[in-house]
Amino acid sequence: MPKGYWIAQVDVNSDEGYKPYAAANAAIFKKFGGRFIIRAGKSESMEGNARSRNVVIEFPDYASALACYRSPEYQANIKVRQPHSTADILIIEGYDGPQP
């Protein structure tokens, strides 16, 4: 079964205001089997528009990725984040087929 992923691009306008959101995410993501693959490392936009932070979180499957986002815990935490950042978040099913 393919894994599920969150792909997030975020611009933070208040680091101090954003910290409680980031801190609360650890327990939420762990509950749904999530783990960071990419977390705000160096990046360079080669095409299109980009935000200052990029995050990829891997979940055991697509259903877990959706359940985490829709959970009451994460929905409450979104309200902590929103005044301090702008985000684009995509939830996507991984590819588990043949490789080149």
C-alpha positions in Angstrom: 0.0 0.0 0.0 1.5 3.4 -0.9 2.4 5.8 1.8 0.7 9.2 2.2 2.4 12.5 2.3 1.8 16.1 3.3 3.6 18.6 1.2 3.6 22.0 2.8 5.0 25.3 1.7 4.9 28.0 4.4 5.8 31.6 4.8 6.1 32.5 8.5 5.6 36.1 9.5 6.2 35.7 13.2 8.7 33.1 14.4 7.6 33.5 18.0 3.9 33.1 17.2 4.6 30.0 15.0 6.6 28.1 17.7 3.6 26.8 19.7 2.1 25.4 16.5 5.4 23.6 15.6 5.8 22.3 19.1 2.3 20.8 19.2 2.7 19.1 15.9 5.1 16.4 17.3 2.4 14.6 19.3 -0.2 15.0 16.6 2.0 13.6 13.8 3.2 10.8 16.0 -0.4 9.7 16.8 -1.0 9.1 13.1 2.4 7.6 12.3 3.8 10.7 10.6 7.5 11.5 10.3 9.4 14.4 8.7 11.1 13.7 5.5 11.9 17.4 4.7 11.7 20.1 7.4 12.7 23.6 6.3 16.1 22.7 4.9 18.0 24.6 2.2 16.0 24.9 -1.0 16.2 26.7 -4.3 13.2 27.3 -6.5 14.0 26.2 -10.0 10.6 27.0 -11.5 7.4 28.6 -10.4 6.6 30.2 -7.1 7.9 29.1 -3.7 7.5 29.9 -0.1 10.3 30.3 2.4 9.8 26.9 4.2 9.1 23.5 2.7 8.0 20.5 4.6 7.2 16.9 3.6 5.7 14.5 6.2 5.4 10.8 5.4 2.5 8.7 6.8 2.0 5.0 6.7 -0.8 5.5 4.1 -3.0 8.1 2.4 -5.9 7.5 4.9 -3.6 8.2 7.8 -2.4 11.4 6.2 -6.0 12.6 5.7 -7.0 11.5 9.2 -4.2 13.5 10.8 -5.1 16.7 8.9 -8.8 16.2 9.7 -8.3 15.3 13.4 -9.6 17.6 16.1 -6.1 18.1 17.4 -4.7 19.3 14.1 -7.8 21.4 13.3 -7.3 23.2 16.6 -3.6 23.7 15.9 -4.3 25.3 12.5 -5.9 28.1 14.4 -2.6 28.6 16.3 -0.7 28.8 13.0 -2.9 30.9 10.8 -2.3 34.3 12.4 1.5 33.8 12.1 1.9 32.2 8.6 0.5 31.5 5.2 0.6 27.9 4.0 -0.2 25.8 1.0 -0.7 22.2 2.1 -1.2 19.2 -0.3 -2.0 15.7 0.8 -1.0 13.1 -1.8 -0.7 9.4 -2.1 2.8 8.0 -2.8 3.7 6.0 -5.8 4.3 2.3 -5.3 4.7 1.2 -8.9 7.6 0.3 -11.1 10.6 2.6 -11.2 12.7 3.5 -14.2 
